[in-house]
């Protein structure tokens, strides 16, 4: 049914482009508005099975589809009105698409990489609008066309950059469909801008049929929903030649404006536009410095982690005391992950409880030897012990996914818990607490914590073997003493 509906709407859109009749134009416009609304509802429905990490991305897609629907309603069949409401809707649609694109970056939309992407998109959009204004005839009002072109140029660029890795892995997936829909809507926006300026041939793209093709891409993307990417050995780099587009666009704008100034056709708008453009470029360079500094800090932390892990491995070979070994593992976790508190819970088979056997925190006395029942539904450590699956909890105060008392006691903002598995069974849980950054933990920190948890299992095995050898030695000593006393008696 979905394929038949898609085929029928595609035929309607193609007929509108070919025939360009009033009835077909009206039908295509109504269909585009309805499909955009359906795409918004389908994206909301896709957010629940997507999980916590991707829910925001689908919610933003729902908002973007809804704003596109309002924009199409404001455009009507005869083109945009260009009033204040239309301006707000266009900028809102583009801003939502850019915000959605930043949510692809490492799952942390507020990070520096997300801000860099938003700023790059802003440079692309601003230079597009600036060149449009600079090259247009003074007798033709181009303000609305420049805004429309700039807004959708920034949105198309941001979505293309963000979805590139996923599209490379799955060219027919939901991300590829969404990218296709956005790019077609960008073409429709370009056609509408050409119609406002008075360009004949490109104005054909302003037909409602083109918008219908774009909204079909959004709806098909939401209908496909989230799905796991195919397994592949190929490593898809996040770097792309598309990253050069902002620099190329800025250079092109500077050349065009300089040429106009040399010919005496420069305007005040072009002059102030160049100043704003230089400000955007400087801001991007400053963000690049911040991003490079963070990269260097990650490299330094990785080197520190490797050094601590090497020291820990040597200490585990020499260590025979269980308590000292577990304390060493917790201290390594605290230093390597930058945790404010580290708790090591060990399972008590007789009582089916978890006991805090080692705590590195200012609240150590309050937490050491504390017990948690394994069936506690609110405890993160108990849940990880039951499922044997590591968990990351971000924005702890609003997540409702961990023990409220411990969260308040430790001022937890982010939590990371990994199981300690020894001889095929969960023997404990290593929990790291960050009290400052709600998004402190990610896949890199999870991999480090899992490696440290495996070291706990090694420590347990070493302690077990040491205790076993000591018990055997004691038995042999007792047997020798018994044999020696029996020989003396005889």
Buried (B, 14 or more C-beta within 10 A) or exposed (E): EEEEEBEEBBEBBBBBBEEEEEEBBBBBBBBBBBBBBBBBBBBBBBBEEBEEEBBBBBBBBBBBBBBBBBBBBBBEBEBBEBEEEBBEBBBBBBBBBBBBBBBBBBBBBEBBBBBBBBBBBBBBBBBBBBBBBBEBEEEEEBBBBBBBBBBBBBBBBBBBBBBBBBBBBBEEBBBBBBBBBBBBBBBBBBBBBBBBBEEEEBBBBBBBBBBBBBBBBBBBBBBBBBEEEEEEEEEBEEEBEEBEBBEEBBEBBBEBBEEBBEEEEBBEBBEEBBEEBEEBBEBBEEBEEEBEEEEEEEEEBEEEBEEBBEEBEEBBEEBEEBEEBBBBBBBBBBBBBBBBBBBBBBBBEEEEBBBBBBBBBEBEEEBBEBEBEBEBEBBBBBBBBBEBEBBBBBEBEEBEBBBEEBBEBBBBBBBBBBBBBBEEEBBBBBBBBBBEEBBBBBEBBBEBBBBBBBBBBBBBEBBEEBEEEEEEEEEEEEEEEEEEEEEEEE
